[in-house]
C-alpha cells in the first residue's frame, strides 16, 4: 500500500498552516475578551484593603495579568487588515469598516447614552438647566459613552488610516516597516507615560496604540513556521511576566506607595511588563499550530459584540451567581462571574446578530447606508491604487 505524506504539495501545506494558525488567532480573541471582562470584574476589588491580604493579592494579579487583552486586540486587527493588499483601496476598506465597526459603534453609543440623554432632555423640558445633558453629550463627543467604548473610538481612527498605511507598507522594505513599528511603539509608550488625553480619539492617544497595530502586522508577516514548543515557552513567559507585574502592583497598592505607582504605572497598557507580556503572547499565538475547531471559530466571531455588551451582562451574571451560590470564595466568585458574563454576552450576541441579519435581509439596510456614503463593501475589480 502506497504511503501518502500529508501536505507534500506546497500549496496544500501553506493552506494547512494558514488554517491552523487562524484557529490560534481565534483562541486569542476569545481569551482576550475573557481577559477584558476579568479586568472589569476584578477592578472593583484592587483598591479594597478590607478583602484581606491574600484575596487582594489574587485580585490584583488577575487584573494585571489580564492587561495583555487590549494590546493583543490591536495587534490582531493590525495583523489582518494591514496585511490585506485590497485594503489599500480606501473605498473598499471603508465600506467594510462601516459594516464591521462603524454601525456597531453608533448603535452601542446610542444604547449606552439613551437613558442619560432621555433623562437630560426631560430635565430641560421641565425647566432644569442643562446640567444633566451636557456631561452626557460631552462623553459622547470624547468617545466615552461607556467606559469601555474608548477602544472603539481609537480603532475607528486607526481604521481611517489603514488604506494609507497599507500603501506605505507596500512601498517600503520589510525591515523599514518593522523598525518603524518598534520605534512608534516605544514613542507611544513614552507618550502614554507623559501625557493624558480627555478626548480618546485625539491624535496623541491614537498614536499610543499605533505601535501595537503595526507590530501585529509585522509579526504575522515575518513568522513563517509554526513551532508549538516555542509557542508554549513564549506564552508561559508572557503570563509569568504579567503575574510578576501583578505582585508588584499588589505591594504598591497595599503599601500605598503612590510615588512608585506613578513611576511604574502598572495599571496601564503601556508599562514595560504589559508590553512585553502582550508581545510574547501574540508571538506565541502566531507560532502555534493547533487543529481546526469550528466551535472556537464560531465563538470567536462574536467576541467583538461580546466586548461591546459585557458591561451590561456583568451585573446580571453577578446577580445570578449570588442567587445560586450566596456564599463563595472571592477569587472563585470573580472567575465564575467572568465566565458567566462571557457566556451571557455570547447568548445575547448570537440573538441580536441573528435579528440584525434578518432586518438587513428584509430592508437591505447596509446596502442603503453604503450607497448613502458612496462606498462599496465588495472587492474591487482593479486592486491597483492610483
Long-range contacts (C-beta under 8 A, 24 or more apart in sequence): 17-226, 17-289, 19-292, 20-226, 20-289, 20-290, 20-291, 20-292, 21-226, 21-286, 21-288, 21-289, 22-292, 22-297, 23-290, 23-291, 23-292, 23-293, 23-296, 23-297, 24-231, 24-285, 24-286, 24-288, 24-289, 24-290, 25-76, 25-79, 25-285, 25-286, 25-300, 26-296, 26-297, 26-299, 26-300, 27-285, 27-290, 27-296, 27-300, 28-72, 28-76, 28-281, 28-282, 28-285, 29-73, 29-76, 29-300, 29-303, 30-296, 30-299, 30-300, 30-303, 31-69, 32-68, 32-69, 32-70, 32-72, 32-73, 32-76, 32-303, 33-69, 33-303, 33-306, 33-307, 33-310, 33-342, 34-338, 34-339, 34-342, 35-66, 35-67, 35-68, 35-69, 36-66, 36-69, 36-70, 36-148, 36-307, 36-310, 37-310, 37-314, 37-338, 37-341, 37-342, 37-345, 38-62, 38-63, 38-66, 38-334, 38-335, 38-338, 39-63, 39-66, 39-67, 39-69, 40-148, 40-310, 40-311, 40-314, 41-314, 41-334, 41-337, 41-338, 41-341, 42-66, 42-334, 45-330, 45-334, 46-249, 46-253, 46-267, 47-253, 49-254, 51-330, 53-254, 55-330, 55-331, 56-250, 56-253, 56-254, 57-247, 57-250, 58-330, 58-331, 59-330, 59-331, 59-334, 60-246, 60-247, 60-249, 60-250, 60-253, 61-243, 61-246, 61-247, 61-249, 61-250, 62-246, 62-331, 62-334, 62-335, 63-246, 63-249, 63-267, 64-242, 64-243, 64-245, 64-246, 64-249, 64-266, 64-267, 64-273, 64-274, 65-239, 65-242, 65-243, 65-245, 65-246, 65-277, 66-242, 67-242, 67-267, 67-268, 67-269, 67-274, 67-277, 67-278, 68-238, 68-242, 68-274, 68-277, 68-278, 68-281, 70-151, 70-269, 71-209, 71-212, 71-269, 71-274, 71-275, 71-278, 71-279, 71-282, 72-278, 72-281, 72-282, 73-151, 73-307, 74-155, 74-158, 74-209, 74-212, 74-213, 74-216, 75-212, 75-213, 75-215, 75-216, 75-219, 75-278, 75-282, 76-216, 76-282, 77-155, 77-158, 77-213, 77-216, 78-212, 78-213, 78-214, 78-215, 78-216, 78-217, 79-216, 79-217, 79-219, 79-220, 79-286, 80-220, 81-159, 81-162, 81-166, 82-162, 82-165, 82-166, 82-169, 82-213, 82-214, 82-216, 82-217, 83-217, 83-220, 83-221, 84-166, 85-166, 85-170, 85-383, 86-379, 86-380, 86-383, 87-162, 87-163, 87-166, 88-163, 88-166, 88-167, 88-170, 88-383, 88-385, 89-163, 89-380, 89-383, 89-385, 90-163, 91-374, 91-375, 91-376, 91-380, 92-376, 92-377, 92-378, 92-379, 92-380, 93-159, 93-162, 93-163, 94-159, 94-163, 94-373, 94-375, 95-370, 95-375, 95-376, 95-377, 95-378, 96-377, 97-156, 97-159, 97-162, 98-369, 98-370, 98-373, 98-375, 98-377, 99-366, 99-370, 99-377, 100-304, 101-152, 101-155, 101-156, 101-159, 102-156, 103-366, 103-369, 104-152, 104-304, 104-305, 104-308, 105-149, 105-152, 105-153, 105-156, 108-145, 108-146, 108-149, 108-152, 108-308, 108-309, 109-140, 109-145, 109-149, 112-145, 112-146, 112-149, 113-139, 113-140, 113-145, 141-199, 142-198, 142-199, 142-200, 142-201, 143-199, 143-200, 143-201, 144-200, 146-311, 147-311, 148-307, 148-308, 148-310, 148-311, 150-200, 151-307, 152-308, 153-200, 153-201, 154-200, 154-201, 154-205, 154-206, 154-209, 156-201, 157-201, 157-203, 157-206, 158-206, 158-209, 158-210, 158-213, 163-385, 165-214, 167-385, 169-217, 174-218, 174-221, 174-222, 177-214, 177-217, 177-218, 177-221, 178-218, 178-222, 180-214, 181-211, 181-214, 181-215, 181-217, 181-218, 182-211, 182-215, 184-210, 184-211, 184-214, 185-210, 185-211, 185-212, 185-214, 185-215, 185-275, 186-211, 187-211, 188-212, 188-270, 189-270, 189-272, 189-275, 192-268, 192-269, 192-270, 193-265, 193-270, 208-270, 209-269, 212-278, 215-279, 215-282, 216-282, 219-279, 219-282, 219-283, 219-286, 220-286, 223-283, 223-286, 223-287, 225-287, 226-287, 226-288, 226-289, 227-287, 227-289, 228-287, 228-288, 228-289, 228-290, 230-284, 230-287, 231-284, 231-285, 231-287, 231-288, 231-289, 232-284, 233-284, 234-280, 234-281, 234-283, 234-284, 234-287, 235-280, 235-281, 235-284, 235-285, 237-280, 238-276, 238-277, 238-278, 238-279, 238-280, 238-281, 238-284, 239-277, 239-281, 241-273, 241-276, 241-277, 241-280, 242-273, 242-274, 242-277, 244-273, 245-271, 245-273, 245-274, 245-277, 248-273, 299-346, 302-346, 302-349, 302-350, 302-353, 305-345, 305-348, 305-349, 305-352, 305-353, 306-342, 306-345, 306-346, 306-349, 309-345, 309-348, 309-349, 310-341, 310-342, 310-345, 313-341, 313-344, 313-345, 313-348, 314-341, 316-344, 317-341, 317-344, 320-344
